[in-house]
Amino acid sequence: MKRLHATVTGRVQGVFFRDFVRTQAQRLRLTGWVRNNADGSVEVAAEGEDVALQHLALLLEKGPSGARVEEVEAVYTTPTGEFSDFFIRQ
């Protein structure tokens, strides 16, 4: 088990990026959240199996069809176990 904290920049707001991340994270059985940041980036915190987190990180680099991802800054740390599901955070 690990925790992934990622910040995604580019054209990632207004293109259903958060919904894409939530759907993929739930499919991968991850817990955590995704949110838009005021600077136009999208932030993700996800916990789960290492392989599933790596798969999510690859999906973040692509995003949904309307997105244009420029960069994904990803850091892996120790999980906290604080989440029971994956949700869009306001």
Backbone as ProteinMPNN parsed JSONL, in Angstrom:
{"seq_chain_A": "MKRLHATVTGRVQGVFFRDFVRTQAQRLRLTGWVRNNADGSVEVAAEGEDVALQHLALLLEKGPSGARVEEVEAVYTTPTGEFSDFFIRQ", "coords_chain_A": {"N_chain_A": [[0.844, -1.185, 0.0], [0.462, 2.217, -0.822], [0.67, 5.834, -1.05], [-0.29, 8.196, -3.404], [0.433, 11.415, -4.389], [-0.439, 13.85, -6.569], [0.01, 16.501, -8.929], [-1.493, 17.918, -11.644], [-0.907, 19.625, -14.605], [-1.815, 21.852, -17.301], [-4.255, 21.83, -19.898], [-6.626, 21.082, -18.075], [-8.865, 21.61, -16.629], [-12.39, 21.976, -16.816], [-12.812, 20.004, -18.649], [-13.831, 17.62, -17.861], [-11.968, 16.304, -16.291], [-11.704, 15.733, -13.519], [-13.871, 13.992, -13.077], [-13.128, 11.912, -14.767], [-10.773, 11.047, -13.437], [-11.857, 10.234, -10.965], [-13.563, 8.114, -11.802], [-11.681, 6.31, -12.931], [-10.025, 5.83, -10.703], [-11.829, 4.636, -8.912], [-12.421, 2.355, -10.367], [-9.963, 1.108, -10.216], [-9.937, 0.478, -7.609], [-9.049, 2.326, -5.677], [-8.645, 4.685, -2.994], [-9.386, 8.072, -1.929], [-9.06, 11.433, -3.205], [-9.897, 13.982, -5.67], [-9.333, 17.236, -6.958], [-9.991, 20.553, -8.295], [-7.622, 23.162, -8.574], [-7.027, 26.614, -7.742], [-5.112, 27.711, -9.423], [-5.473, 26.543, -11.868], [-4.623, 23.964, -12.121], [-4.995, 20.395, -11.487], [-5.395, 18.469, -8.609], [-4.502, 15.446, -7.023], [-5.012, 12.95, -4.609], [-4.343, 9.75, -3.763], [-4.798, 6.446, -2.51], [-3.675, 3.083, -2.209], [-3.017, -0.128, -3.709], [0.296, -0.564, -4.966], [0.704, -1.154, -7.742], [-1.762, -0.419, -8.841], [-1.76, 2.315, -8.273], [0.393, 3.173, -9.824], [-0.656, 2.652, -12.324], [-2.787, 4.483, -12.332], [-1.273, 6.854, -12.289], [-0.156, 6.781, -14.853], [-2.487, 7.057, -16.353], [-3.184, 9.642, -15.598], [-1.364, 11.12, -17.037], [-2.404, 11.083, -19.561], [-5.222, 11.677, -19.458], [-8.736, 12.626, -19.979], [-10.431, 12.719, -23.213], [-10.709, 15.465, -23.998], [-8.701, 16.809, -22.69], [-5.429, 18.337, -22.276], [-2.612, 17.402, -21.189], [0.162, 18.794, -19.657], [2.108, 18.435, -17.682], [2.818, 16.12, -15.051], [3.284, 16.06, -11.735], [4.366, 13.823, -9.491], [4.343, 12.252, -6.329], [5.218, 9.666, -4.178], [4.188, 8.333, -1.106], [3.843, 7.214, 2.332], [0.781, 5.586, 3.062], [-2.172, 6.965, 4.671], [-4.579, 5.897, 5.352], [-6.951, 7.206, 5.706], [-9.198, 7.447, 4.07], [-12.308, 6.158, 2.785], [-13.433, 5.834, 0.353], [-13.318, 7.028, -3.089], [-13.449, 10.348, -4.08], [-14.745, 13.438, -5.506], [-13.383, 16.377, -4.528], [-14.349, 19.481, -3.24]], "CA_chain_A": [[0.0, 0.0, 0.0], [1.165, 3.493, -0.907], [-0.142, 7.016, -1.308], [0.155, 9.021, -4.523], [-0.037, 12.799, -4.413], [-0.054, 14.334, -7.894], [-0.52, 17.745, -9.449], [-1.535, 17.821, -13.103], [-1.046, 20.944, -15.225], [-2.163, 21.875, -18.718], [-5.697, 22.075, -20.063], [-7.172, 19.984, -17.273], [-10.12, 22.018, -16.002], [-13.451, 22.188, -17.796], [-12.78, 18.921, -19.639], [-14.251, 16.419, -17.127], [-10.784, 15.624, -15.785], [-11.977, 15.193, -12.179], [-14.752, 12.829, -13.219], [-12.275, 10.874, -15.351], [-9.9, 10.523, -12.384], [-12.694, 9.505, -10.002], [-13.994, 6.862, -12.424], [-10.53, 5.414, -13.051], [-9.583, 5.46, -9.354], [-12.795, 3.681, -8.381], [-12.215, 1.111, -11.122], [-8.718, 0.518, -9.713], [-10.152, 0.231, -6.172], [-8.256, 3.257, -4.892], [-9.378, 5.643, -2.178], [-8.766, 9.395, -1.937], [-9.847, 12.527, -3.762], [-9.383, 14.807, -6.759], [-9.922, 18.573, -6.909], [-9.431, 21.641, -9.083], [-6.934, 24.205, -7.825], [-7.248, 27.969, -8.262], [-4.12, 28.03, -10.454], [-5.814, 25.835, -13.104], [-4.156, 22.58, -12.063], [-5.83, 19.416, -10.801], [-4.634, 17.791, -7.569], [-4.995, 14.107, -6.735], [-4.436, 12.159, -3.523], [-4.926, 8.412, -3.891], [-4.147, 5.397, -1.741], [-4.02, 1.731, -2.607], [-1.923, -1.006, -4.119], [1.322, 0.105, -5.752], [0.467, -1.342, -9.181], [-2.932, 0.39, -9.204], [-1.353, 3.724, -8.24], [1.221, 3.412, -11.01], [-1.577, 2.689, -13.468], [-3.469, 5.776, -12.27], [-0.312, 7.883, -12.68], [-0.08, 6.751, -16.317], [-3.745, 7.615, -16.856], [-3.138, 11.09, -15.382], [-0.559, 11.708, -18.111], [-3.243, 11.163, -20.765], [-6.464, 12.379, -19.167], [-9.851, 12.368, -20.894], [-10.183, 13.141, -24.603], [-10.613, 16.913, -24.176], [-7.599, 17.373, -21.905], [-4.073, 18.424, -22.813], [-1.747, 17.359, -20.009], [1.523, 19.275, -19.889], [3.026, 17.868, -16.696], [2.294, 15.461, -13.859], [4.253, 15.959, -10.646], [3.859, 12.751, -8.641], [5.156, 11.869, -5.184], [4.687, 8.505, -3.477], [4.493, 8.352, 0.321], [3.158, 6.22, 3.151], [-0.659, 5.866, 3.139], [-2.712, 7.33, 5.977], [-5.768, 5.089, 5.604], [-8.044, 8.092, 6.134], [-10.307, 7.482, 3.118], [-13.059, 4.925, 2.592], [-13.807, 5.777, -1.047], [-12.656, 8.06, -3.887], [-14.466, 11.363, -4.337], [-14.368, 14.757, -5.998], [-13.321, 17.306, -3.405], [-14.632, 20.858, -3.664]], "C_chain_A": [[0.885, 1.243, 0.0], [0.152, 4.614, -1.074], [0.521, 7.779, -2.457], [-0.434, 10.409, -4.349], [0.479, 13.383, -5.719], [-0.714, 15.666, -8.194], [-0.381, 17.695, -10.967], [-1.77, 19.208, -13.67], [-1.28, 20.795, -16.726], [-3.62, 22.285, -18.851], [-6.429, 20.927, -19.377], [-8.415, 20.379, -16.484], [-11.136, 22.31, -17.097], [-13.509, 21.126, -18.875], [-13.128, 17.573, -18.99], [-13.078, 15.616, -16.579], [-11.047, 15.003, -14.419], [-12.858, 13.957, -12.247], [-13.988, 11.641, -13.802], [-11.411, 10.226, -14.273], [-10.707, 9.705, -11.381], [-13.106, 8.141, -10.561], [-12.848, 5.862, -12.496], [-10.052, 4.94, -11.683], [-10.535, 4.439, -8.737], [-12.649, 2.329, -9.072], [-10.984, 0.362, -10.619], [-8.765, 0.221, -8.214], [-9.23, 1.071, -5.284], [-9.177, 4.127, -4.048], [-8.653, 6.979, -2.25], [-9.677, 10.432, -2.546], [-9.125, 13.182, -4.934], [-10.07, 16.162, -6.666], [-9.231, 19.519, -7.893], [-8.739, 22.615, -8.139], [-7.142, 25.554, -8.509], [-6.281, 28.33, -9.387], [-4.374, 27.306, -11.777], [-5.345, 24.396, -13.137], [-5.216, 21.696, -11.413], [-4.923, 18.652, -9.839], [-5.309, 16.471, -7.227], [-4.258, 13.54, -5.529], [-5.128, 10.807, -3.569], [-4.108, 7.415, -3.095], [-4.607, 4.039, -2.224], [-2.792, 0.938, -2.971], [-0.99, -0.273, -5.082], [1.062, 0.021, -7.253], [-0.702, -0.484, -9.645], [-2.578, 1.869, -9.219], [-0.483, 4.076, -9.446], [0.362, 3.493, -12.267], [-2.332, 4.025, -13.496], [-2.535, 6.894, -12.709], [-0.166, 7.929, -14.205], [-1.339, 7.353, -16.936], [-3.784, 9.131, -16.674], [-2.359, 11.786, -16.485], [-1.351, 11.863, -19.406], [-4.491, 11.986, -20.524], [-7.569, 11.997, -20.129], [-9.573, 13.001, -22.259], [-10.032, 14.643, -24.783], [-9.443, 17.569, -23.47], [-6.306, 17.452, -22.719], [-3.138, 18.523, -21.602], [-0.341, 17.811, -20.399], [2.515, 18.618, -18.943], [2.255, 17.205, -15.561], [3.437, 15.379, -12.862], [3.687, 14.951, -9.655], [4.864, 12.415, -7.549], [4.46, 10.7, -4.498], [5.145, 8.545, -2.023], [3.756, 7.21, 1.016], [1.671, 6.566, 3.232], [-1.09, 6.196, 4.569], [-3.921, 6.472, 6.346], [-6.995, 5.903, 5.984], [-9.273, 8.061, 5.239], [-10.999, 6.122, 3.029], [-13.514, 4.751, 1.146], [-13.002, 6.837, -1.806], [-13.71, 9.054, -4.329], [-13.865, 12.627, -4.925], [-14.481, 15.722, -4.836], [-13.53, 18.728, -3.923], [-13.634, 21.829, -3.069]], "O_chain_A": [[1.894, 1.321, 0.701], [-1.048, 4.381, -1.219], [1.736, 7.975, -2.471], [-1.644, 10.566, -4.182], [1.687, 13.411, -5.958], [-1.841, 15.931, -7.774], [0.703, 17.46, -11.501], [-2.711, 19.896, -13.274], [-0.986, 19.761, -17.326], [-4.15, 23.006, -18.006], [-6.799, 19.937, -20.008], [-8.961, 19.56, -15.744], [-10.793, 22.822, -18.163], [-14.17, 21.308, -19.898], [-12.763, 16.517, -19.507], [-13.171, 14.399, -16.419], [-10.655, 13.861, -14.179], [-12.609, 12.978, -11.543], [-14.182, 10.502, -13.378], [-11.322, 9.001, -14.199], [-10.295, 8.613, -10.991], [-13.006, 7.129, -9.867], [-13.025, 4.691, -12.159], [-9.71, 3.768, -11.521], [-10.09, 3.479, -8.108], [-12.745, 1.284, -8.43], [-10.964, -0.869, -10.598], [-7.781, -0.225, -7.623], [-8.705, 0.592, -4.279], [-10.357, 4.28, -4.363], [-7.469, 7.036, -2.582], [-10.9, 10.347, -2.436], [-7.933, 12.974, -5.161], [-11.253, 16.237, -6.334], [-8.075, 19.328, -8.271], [-9.218, 22.861, -7.032], [-7.4, 25.618, -9.711], [-6.602, 29.175, -10.223], [-3.582, 27.435, -12.711], [-5.64, 23.675, -14.089], [-6.203, 22.186, -10.862], [-3.822, 18.24, -10.205], [-6.535, 16.389, -7.151], [-3.034, 13.634, -5.437], [-6.348, 10.721, -3.431], [-2.884, 7.519, -3.011], [-5.764, 3.853, -2.6], [-1.672, 1.282, -2.593], [-1.43, 0.531, -5.904], [1.188, 1.022, -7.959], [-0.645, 0.114, -10.72], [-3.048, 2.606, -10.086], [-0.617, 5.158, -10.018], [0.621, 4.3, -13.159], [-2.497, 4.625, -14.558], [-2.958, 7.796, -13.431], [-0.063, 9.012, -14.781], [-1.263, 8.076, -17.929], [-4.357, 9.836, -17.505], [-2.665, 12.927, -16.832], [-1.003, 12.686, -20.253], [-4.794, 12.896, -21.296], [-7.376, 11.146, -20.997], [-8.595, 13.729, -22.428], [-9.28, 15.066, -25.661], [-9.216, 18.768, -23.636], [-6.12, 16.738, -23.705], [-2.911, 19.608, -21.068], [0.262, 17.289, -21.336], [3.63, 18.28, -19.341], [1.184, 17.664, -15.165], [4.44, 14.709, -13.11], [2.646, 15.195, -9.047], [6.065, 12.307, -7.796], [3.252, 10.74, -4.264], [6.322, 8.76, -1.735], [3.134, 6.363, 0.376], [1.329, 7.728, 3.449], [-0.464, 5.769, 5.54], [-4.249, 6.337, 7.525], [-7.963, 5.364, 6.519], [-10.31, 8.605, 5.619], [-10.366, 5.076, 3.176], [-13.931, 3.663, 0.749], [-12.111, 7.468, -1.237], [-14.74, 8.672, -4.884], [-12.658, 12.859, -4.858], [-15.544, 15.866, -4.233], [-12.946, 19.119, -4.934], [-13.718, 23.031, -3.318]]}, "name": "protein", "num_of_chains": 1, "seq": "MKRLHATVTGRVQGVFFRDFVRTQAQRLRLTGWVRNNADGSVEVAAEGEDVALQHLALLLEKGPSGARVEEVEAVYTTPTGEFSDFFIRQ"}
